[in-house]
Amino acid sequence: MYIYNFKVDICLLLELILNLPLRIFEGFIKEYNMEFNLSAVSFLSEKNFLSIEEAKVYDVVIIGGGPAGLTAAVYCMRKGVSTAIIIKDIGGQVADTAAVENYLGYKYINGVELVEKFKEQVQQFSIAYEEGRSVVSLSDDDIKKVVLDNGKVVQGKTVIIASGKTWRKLNVPGEDRLVGRGVAYCAICDAPLFAGKIAIVAGGGNSGIEAALDLAAIASKVVVVQNLENLTADKILIEKLSKFTNVEYVFKSHVLEIEGDEKVTGVVVENIQTKEKTSIVADGIFISIGLDPNSDFVKGVVDMNRFNEINTDSFCRTSVEGIFAAGDVTSVPFKQIIIAGGEGSKAALSACEYIMKKD
Ligand SMILES: Cc1cc2nc3c(=O)[nH]c(=O)nc-3n(C[C@H](O)[C@H](O)[C@H](O)COP(=O)(O)OP(=O)(O)OC[C@H]3O[C@@H](n4cnc5c(N)ncnc54)[C@H](O)[C@@H]3O)c2cc1C
């Protein structure tokens, strides 16, 4: 009882010490009708997201709610700049990941759980937030206009594009339903889950053969399904894969359907010439037919490379002043959560520095 009361007293004391100056400060701000972003000083208390105001010009508008965008949001709010974030699907690719084992601080974490932790960290700030909306265009004016798919226009002194990438899909029955339950896209990330199991790889290009190499070392059997009559990956990769005795190839065929109720149990492939259908028993399928950057809405506005990735310098600056980009949507090599997060923080610091020097 004594210990309990002592704890309560300490908590009350801390609450007073931490929040009293803040309340006085807030009163002062209200009294003098000053516009000031309190988020940077109020991050100890839980705040709800604010809705985005069309009439306001935000210091930073962030596009995307994957690791790059959410990290940028945390950095901007801690810097005390007014920030709006527009997110199509919270978490981005991380939300599709069964297990993350290479993000520091967690030996193992489920992708959805990690997204929850990211969101929780952003939610402590009173950030202007819109989820479930896509950006459809962006202007390169001094004050940037970010147009959403419902016609809403969000204005920003700077913009951080963190719209990531989307795996190219097969668009066959079973694919969406079984993502994370045998349907996988990222071999670097998910191959270890297939130790001793049978895995199909759809795609015979570089990403497909790299996936097959990761899998061949640990899976009991790997079946590469390629729509052409030969593999199109680099020779060195093909030679490496040929050394494994547990790899089979199915050429001139495409995947018609992914089978399974709770998890993948097999796939149906069809020979493109003969139209013959075959069922292959498997524990999972890696769809390795490439990734596309979500950069369509900014085509013709910023410079891109031949893969439609946004070109950035080491400060995450794009070819347009005031527009920054971070994460998988950029030309930065290696697409991983920790890299996207690091790039997001860099983009935020660059945007804040840009505003400070300009104002
Ligand atoms: C299945 C899978 C497993 C993976 N496993 C791992 C792993 O174990 N470890 C690891 O380090 N990496 C892994 N990766 C890679 C990692 O997830 C990515 O490198 C990382 O998520 C990139 O972060 P990002 O923020 O740049 O982009 P994304 O995660 O792609 O996020 C982009 C965000 O932008 C939003 N968006 C897109 N277009 C628009 C638009 N027009 N308007 C508004 N919002 C938009 C999206 O909805 C999303 O919120 C995996 C990827 C996949 C697909």
PDBQT file of the ligand as one rigid body, heavy atoms in Angstrom, charges set to zero:
ROOT
HETATM    1  C1  LIG A 401       6.682  -9.023 -48.977  1.00  0.00    +0.000 C 
HETATM    2  C2  LIG A 401       7.813  -8.106 -48.609  1.00  0.00    +0.000 A 
HETATM    3  C3  LIG A 401       8.646  -8.463 -47.583  1.00  0.00    +0.000 A 
HETATM    4  C4  LIG A 401       9.700  -7.603 -47.218  1.00  0.00    +0.000 A 
HETATM    5  N1  LIG A 401      10.467  -7.955 -46.161  1.00  0.00    +0.000 NA
HETATM    6  C5  LIG A 401      11.450  -7.119 -45.728  1.00  0.00    +0.000 A 
HETATM    7  C6  LIG A 401      12.235  -7.454 -44.581  1.00  0.00    +0.000 A 
HETATM    8  O1  LIG A 401      12.062  -8.500 -43.938  1.00  0.00    +0.000 OA
HETATM    9  N2  LIG A 401      13.204  -6.572 -44.220  1.00  0.00    +0.000 N 
HETATM   10  C7  LIG A 401      13.443  -5.405 -44.896  1.00  0.00    +0.000 A 
HETATM   11  O2  LIG A 401      14.304  -4.629 -44.475  1.00  0.00    +0.000 OA
HETATM   12  N3  LIG A 401      12.719  -5.087 -45.997  1.00  0.00    +0.000 NA
HETATM   13  C8  LIG A 401      11.735  -5.913 -46.434  1.00  0.00    +0.000 A 
HETATM   14  N4  LIG A 401      11.004  -5.585 -47.548  1.00  0.00    +0.000 N 
HETATM   15  C9  LIG A 401      11.309  -4.332 -48.255  1.00  0.00    +0.000 C 
HETATM   16  C10 LIG A 401      10.735  -3.126 -47.467  1.00  0.00    +0.000 C 
HETATM   17  O3  LIG A 401       9.430  -3.387 -47.066  1.00  0.00    +0.000 OA
HETATM   18  C11 LIG A 401      10.790  -1.862 -48.308  1.00  0.00    +0.000 C 
HETATM   19  O4  LIG A 401      12.121  -1.601 -48.690  1.00  0.00    +0.000 OA
HETATM   20  C12 LIG A 401      10.266  -0.649 -47.518  1.00  0.00    +0.000 C 
HETATM   21  O5  LIG A 401       8.943  -0.876 -47.069  1.00  0.00    +0.000 OA
HETATM   22  C13 LIG A 401      10.284   0.620 -48.359  1.00  0.00    +0.000 C 
HETATM   23  O6  LIG A 401       9.711   1.646 -47.621  1.00  0.00    +0.000 OA
HETATM   24  P1  LIG A 401       9.084   2.955 -48.324  1.00  0.00    +0.000 P 
HETATM   25  O7  LIG A 401       8.512   3.745 -47.223  1.00  0.00    +0.000 OA
HETATM   26  O8  LIG A 401      10.094   3.548 -49.206  1.00  0.00    +0.000 OA
HETATM   27  O9  LIG A 401       7.959   2.411 -49.292  1.00  0.00    +0.000 OA
HETATM   28  P2  LIG A 401       6.679   1.503 -49.063  1.00  0.00    +0.000 P 
HETATM   29  O10 LIG A 401       6.848   0.568 -47.927  1.00  0.00    +0.000 OA
HETATM   30  O11 LIG A 401       6.403   0.933 -50.408  1.00  0.00    +0.000 OA
HETATM   31  O12 LIG A 401       5.555   2.531 -48.663  1.00  0.00    +0.000 OA
HETATM   32  C14 LIG A 401       5.030   3.426 -49.586  1.00  0.00    +0.000 C 
HETATM   33  C15 LIG A 401       3.876   4.172 -48.974  1.00  0.00    +0.000 C 
HETATM   34  O13 LIG A 401       3.405   5.139 -49.911  1.00  0.00    +0.000 OA
HETATM   35  C16 LIG A 401       2.003   4.996 -50.096  1.00  0.00    +0.000 C 
HETATM   36  N5  LIG A 401       1.653   5.451 -51.440  1.00  0.00    +0.000 N 
HETATM   37  C17 LIG A 401       1.975   4.924 -52.629  1.00  0.00    +0.000 A 
HETATM   38  N6  LIG A 401       1.499   5.682 -53.635  1.00  0.00    +0.000 NA
HETATM   39  C18 LIG A 401       0.858   6.715 -53.048  1.00  0.00    +0.000 A 
HETATM   40  C19 LIG A 401       0.144   7.837 -53.533  1.00  0.00    +0.000 A 
HETATM   41  N7  LIG A 401      -0.003   8.070 -54.834  1.00  0.00    +0.000 N 
HETATM   42  N8  LIG A 401      -0.404   8.689 -52.643  1.00  0.00    +0.000 NA
HETATM   43  C20 LIG A 401      -0.264   8.501 -51.301  1.00  0.00    +0.000 A 
HETATM   44  N9  LIG A 401       0.390   7.449 -50.783  1.00  0.00    +0.000 NA
HETATM   45  C21 LIG A 401       0.954   6.581 -51.650  1.00  0.00    +0.000 A 
HETATM   46  C22 LIG A 401       1.767   3.521 -49.850  1.00  0.00    +0.000 C 
HETATM   47  O14 LIG A 401       0.403   3.245 -49.591  1.00  0.00    +0.000 OA
HETATM   48  C23 LIG A 401       2.667   3.324 -48.645  1.00  0.00    +0.000 C 
HETATM   49  O15 LIG A 401       2.045   3.818 -47.486  1.00  0.00    +0.000 OA
HETATM   50  C24 LIG A 401       9.930  -6.398 -47.928  1.00  0.00    +0.000 A 
HETATM   51  C25 LIG A 401       9.084  -6.064 -48.978  1.00  0.00    +0.000 A 
HETATM   52  C26 LIG A 401       8.025  -6.881 -49.309  1.00  0.00    +0.000 A 
HETATM   53  C27 LIG A 401       7.097  -6.505 -50.417  1.00  0.00    +0.000 C 
ENDROOT
TORSDOF 0
